[in-house]
Amino acid sequence: MGLTQTKSKQRVTDHGEVFTAEREVNAMLDLVKQETERIDSRFLEPACGTGNFLIEILRRKLAVVKSRYKRHPDDYERYAVIAVSSIYGVDLLQDNIDECRSRLYDIFNAEYSAVCKKNANNDTREAIIHILKHNIVCGDALTLKNSDGNSIIFAEWSAVNGYLLKRRDFAFEELTAQPDENSLFSSSKTIKNDMEQIVFLPQTVAEFKPVHYRKVQQYE
């Protein structure tokens, strides 16, 4: 069954909401096929809708995780979590966000349950729900604000020492900012690397101690 391209004419009129069809999704992702098959390669869809692009990206990532680690449930679980944690989305409408999170979770849970069977556990499932809450957010990617008028905040999840994840929060506006090389005060956001090139370093909003990936939900 193909993907639905609209929910209603009114939503098209009010928000220009038209979802990309499955054939076009796959054709566009095939242009960056190598990246979609990197487990930790990060993707952001700034108008994610119900997640048509993100769903296919997750499917591709989990297929790679399965092909490499299906005989080792602990490794499969860990890399499947990393695959989910690398996917980000923004949308104007909360119902789209809710559906996108749900679809991503359902795909993860179906694959996870099938591969890990009796080794699958609810802590990991709760961790995925928590990660999706912070990665798939309601807001306007043009203004970089959420519905309350505050900055959109994304959580970065970085693997540390195998089974730990470190969370750092960033304002979306900080991640999209371009450093002004002519500004005297740009040094707070930029450094020079060994090749004397300017490197932009976005500033964190918050940082959390690394925890086991099954326990990331303990930090709200």
Contacts in CASP RR format, 6 or more apart in sequence:
PFRMAT RR
TARGET T0000
AUTHOR 0000-0000-0000
METHOD contacts of the structure
MODEL  1
MGLTQTKSKQRVTDHGEVFTAEREVNAMLDLVKQETERIDSRFLEPACGT
GNFLIEILRRKLAVVKSRYKRHPDDYERYAVIAVSSIYGVDLLQDNIDEC
RSRLYDIFNAEYSAVCKKNANNDTREAIIHILKHNIVCGDALTLKNSDGN
SIIFAEWSAVNGYLLKRRDFAFEELTAQPDENSLFSSSKTIKNDMEQIVF
LPQTVAEFKPVHYRKVQQYE
2 21 0 8 1.000
2 22 0 8 1.000
3 19 0 8 1.000
3 20 0 8 1.000
3 21 0 8 1.000
3 22 0 8 1.000
3 25 0 8 1.000
3 52 0 8 1.000
4 19 0 8 1.000
5 18 0 8 1.000
5 19 0 8 1.000
5 20 0 8 1.000
5 21 0 8 1.000
6 12 0 8 1.000
6 17 0 8 1.000
6 18 0 8 1.000
6 19 0 8 1.000
7 17 0 8 1.000
11 17 0 8 1.000
11 93 0 8 1.000
12 18 0 8 1.000
15 92 0 8 1.000
15 93 0 8 1.000
17 49 0 8 1.000
17 93 0 8 1.000
17 96 0 8 1.000
19 49 0 8 1.000
19 50 0 8 1.000
19 52 0 8 1.000
20 28 0 8 1.000
20 52 0 8 1.000
20 53 0 8 1.000
22 52 0 8 1.000
22 56 0 8 1.000
25 52 0 8 1.000
25 53 0 8 1.000
25 56 0 8 1.000
26 56 0 8 1.000
28 53 0 8 1.000
29 36 0 8 1.000
29 53 0 8 1.000
29 56 0 8 1.000
29 57 0 8 1.000
29 60 0 8 1.000
35 41 0 8 1.000
35 43 0 8 1.000
36 43 0 8 1.000
36 56 0 8 1.000
36 57 0 8 1.000
36 60 0 8 1.000
36 61 0 8 1.000
37 60 0 8 1.000
37 61 0 8 1.000
37 63 0 8 1.000
37 64 0 8 1.000
38 61 0 8 1.000
38 64 0 8 1.000
39 61 0 8 1.000
39 64 0 8 1.000
39 65 0 8 1.000
39 79 0 8 1.000
39 82 0 8 1.000
39 83 0 8 1.000
39 86 0 8 1.000
40 82 0 8 1.000
40 83 0 8 1.000
40 86 0 8 1.000
40 159 0 8 1.000
41 86 0 8 1.000
42 86 0 8 1.000
42 87 0 8 1.000
42 88 0 8 1.000
43 53 0 8 1.000
43 54 0 8 1.000
43 57 0 8 1.000
43 86 0 8 1.000
43 87 0 8 1.000
43 88 0 8 1.000
44 88 0 8 1.000
44 89 0 8 1.000
44 90 0 8 1.000
45 51 0 8 1.000
45 53 0 8 1.000
45 54 0 8 1.000
45 88 0 8 1.000
45 89 0 8 1.000
45 90 0 8 1.000
46 89 0 8 1.000
46 90 0 8 1.000
46 141 0 8 1.000
47 90 0 8 1.000
47 91 0 8 1.000
47 92 0 8 1.000
47 141 0 8 1.000
48 54 0 8 1.000
48 89 0 8 1.000
48 90 0 8 1.000
48 91 0 8 1.000
48 96 0 8 1.000
48 97 0 8 1.000
48 100 0 8 1.000
48 136 0 8 1.000
49 91 0 8 1.000
49 93 0 8 1.000
49 96 0 8 1.000
49 97 0 8 1.000
49 99 0 8 1.000
49 100 0 8 1.000
50 96 0 8 1.000
50 99 0 8 1.000
50 100 0 8 1.000
50 103 0 8 1.000
51 89 0 8 1.000
51 96 0 8 1.000
51 99 0 8 1.000
51 100 0 8 1.000
51 103 0 8 1.000
51 104 0 8 1.000
54 87 0 8 1.000
54 89 0 8 1.000
54 100 0 8 1.000
54 104 0 8 1.000
54 136 0 8 1.000
55 103 0 8 1.000
55 104 0 8 1.000
55 107 0 8 1.000
57 87 0 8 1.000
58 83 0 8 1.000
58 84 0 8 1.000
58 87 0 8 1.000
58 104 0 8 1.000
58 107 0 8 1.000
58 108 0 8 1.000
59 107 0 8 1.000
61 83 0 8 1.000
61 86 0 8 1.000
61 87 0 8 1.000
62 80 0 8 1.000
62 83 0 8 1.000
62 107 0 8 1.000
62 108 0 8 1.000
62 111 0 8 1.000
64 83 0 8 1.000
65 76 0 8 1.000
65 79 0 8 1.000
65 80 0 8 1.000
65 83 0 8 1.000
66 76 0 8 1.000
66 111 0 8 1.000
66 115 0 8 1.000
68 75 0 8 1.000
68 79 0 8 1.000
69 75 0 8 1.000
69 76 0 8 1.000
69 79 0 8 1.000
70 76 0 8 1.000
70 115 0 8 1.000
73 115 0 8 1.000
73 116 0 8 1.000
73 117 0 8 1.000
73 119 0 8 1.000
74 119 0 8 1.000
76 112 0 8 1.000
76 115 0 8 1.000
76 116 0 8 1.000
77 112 0 8 1.000
77 116 0 8 1.000
77 119 0 8 1.000
77 120 0 8 1.000
77 124 0 8 1.000
78 162 0 8 1.000
78 163 0 8 1.000
78 213 0 8 1.000
80 108 0 8 1.000
80 111 0 8 1.000
80 112 0 8 1.000
81 124 0 8 1.000
81 127 0 8 1.000
81 128 0 8 1.000
81 131 0 8 1.000
81 165 0 8 1.000
81 213 0 8 1.000
82 157 0 8 1.000
82 159 0 8 1.000
82 213 0 8 1.000
84 104 0 8 1.000
84 108 0 8 1.000
84 128 0 8 1.000
84 131 0 8 1.000
84 132 0 8 1.000
84 135 0 8 1.000
85 131 0 8 1.000
85 135 0 8 1.000
85 157 0 8 1.000
85 165 0 8 1.000
86 157 0 8 1.000
87 104 0 8 1.000
87 135 0 8 1.000
87 136 0 8 1.000
88 135 0 8 1.000
88 136 0 8 1.000
88 154 0 8 1.000
89 100 0 8 1.000
89 135 0 8 1.000
89 136 0 8 1.000
89 137 0 8 1.000
90 136 0 8 1.000
90 137 0 8 1.000
90 138 0 8 1.000
90 139 0 8 1.000
90 140 0 8 1.000
90 141 0 8 1.000
90 152 0 8 1.000
90 172 0 8 1.000
91 97 0 8 1.000
91 100 0 8 1.000
91 138 0 8 1.000
91 139 0 8 1.000
92 138 0 8 1.000
92 139 0 8 1.000
92 140 0 8 1.000
93 138 0 8 1.000
94 138 0 8 1.000
94 147 0 8 1.000
97 136 0 8 1.000
97 137 0 8 1.000
97 138 0 8 1.000
100 136 0 8 1.000
101 129 0 8 1.000
101 132 0 8 1.000
101 133 0 8 1.000
101 136 0 8 1.000
104 132 0 8 1.000
104 136 0 8 1.000
105 125 0 8 1.000
105 128 0 8 1.000
105 129 0 8 1.000
105 132 0 8 1.000
108 128 0 8 1.000
109 125 0 8 1.000
109 128 0 8 1.000
112 120 0 8 1.000
112 124 0 8 1.000
112 125 0 8 1.000
113 120 0 8 1.000
121 214 0 8 1.000
123 214 0 8 1.000
123 215 0 8 1.000
124 213 0 8 1.000
124 214 0 8 1.000
126 217 0 8 1.000
127 213 0 8 1.000
127 214 0 8 1.000
127 215 0 8 1.000
127 216 0 8 1.000
127 217 0 8 1.000
129 217 0 8 1.000
130 216 0 8 1.000
130 217 0 8 1.000
131 155 0 8 1.000
131 157 0 8 1.000
131 216 0 8 1.000
134 153 0 8 1.000
134 154 0 8 1.000
134 155 0 8 1.000
134 167 0 8 1.000
134 169 0 8 1.000
135 154 0 8 1.000
135 155 0 8 1.000
137 146 0 8 1.000
137 152 0 8 1.000
137 153 0 8 1.000
137 154 0 8 1.000
138 146 0 8 1.000
138 147 0 8 1.000
139 145 0 8 1.000
139 146 0 8 1.000
139 147 0 8 1.000
139 152 0 8 1.000
140 146 0 8 1.000
141 152 0 8 1.000
141 172 0 8 1.000
143 149 0 8 1.000
144 151 0 8 1.000
144 152 0 8 1.000
144 171 0 8 1.000
144 172 0 8 1.000
144 173 0 8 1.000
144 176 0 8 1.000
145 151 0 8 1.000
145 152 0 8 1.000
146 152 0 8 1.000
151 171 0 8 1.000
151 172 0 8 1.000
151 173 0 8 1.000
152 171 0 8 1.000
152 172 0 8 1.000
152 173 0 8 1.000
153 169 0 8 1.000
153 170 0 8 1.000
153 171 0 8 1.000
153 172 0 8 1.000
153 205 0 8 1.000
154 169 0 8 1.000
154 170 0 8 1.000
154 172 0 8 1.000
154 175 0 8 1.000
155 167 0 8 1.000
155 168 0 8 1.000
155 169 0 8 1.000
155 170 0 8 1.000
156 167 0 8 1.000
156 168 0 8 1.000
156 169 0 8 1.000
156 170 0 8 1.000
157 165 0 8 1.000
157 166 0 8 1.000
157 167 0 8 1.000
157 216 0 8 1.000
158 165 0 8 1.000
158 166 0 8 1.000
158 168 0 8 1.000
159 165 0 8 1.000
160 166 0 8 1.000
160 210 0 8 1.000
161 210 0 8 1.000
163 212 0 8 1.000
163 213 0 8 1.000
164 210 0 8 1.000
164 211 0 8 1.000
164 212 0 8 1.000
164 213 0 8 1.000
165 210 0 8 1.000
165 211 0 8 1.000
165 212 0 8 1.000
165 213 0 8 1.000
165 216 0 8 1.000
166 207 0 8 1.000
166 208 0 8 1.000
166 209 0 8 1.000
166 210 0 8 1.000
167 207 0 8 1.000
167 208 0 8 1.000
167 216 0 8 1.000
167 219 0 8 1.000
168 204 0 8 1.000
168 206 0 8 1.000
168 207 0 8 1.000
168 208 0 8 1.000
169 204 0 8 1.000
169 205 0 8 1.000
169 206 0 8 1.000
169 207 0 8 1.000
170 202 0 8 1.000
170 203 0 8 1.000
170 204 0 8 1.000
170 205 0 8 1.000
171 205 0 8 1.000
174 202 0 8 1.000
174 203 0 8 1.000
174 205 0 8 1.000
175 202 0 8 1.000
177 189 0 8 1.000
177 200 0 8 1.000
177 202 0 8 1.000
178 200 0 8 1.000
179 186 0 8 1.000
179 189 0 8 1.000
179 190 0 8 1.000
179 198 0 8 1.000
179 200 0 8 1.000
180 186 0 8 1.000
181 190 0 8 1.000
181 198 0 8 1.000
188 203 0 8 1.000
189 200 0 8 1.000
189 201 0 8 1.000
189 202 0 8 1.000
189 203 0 8 1.000
190 198 0 8 1.000
190 199 0 8 1.000
190 200 0 8 1.000
190 201 0 8 1.000
191 198 0 8 1.000
191 199 0 8 1.000
191 201 0 8 1.000
192 198 0 8 1.000
192 199 0 8 1.000
193 199 0 8 1.000
208 219 0 8 1.000
211 218 0 8 1.000
211 219 0 8 1.000
END
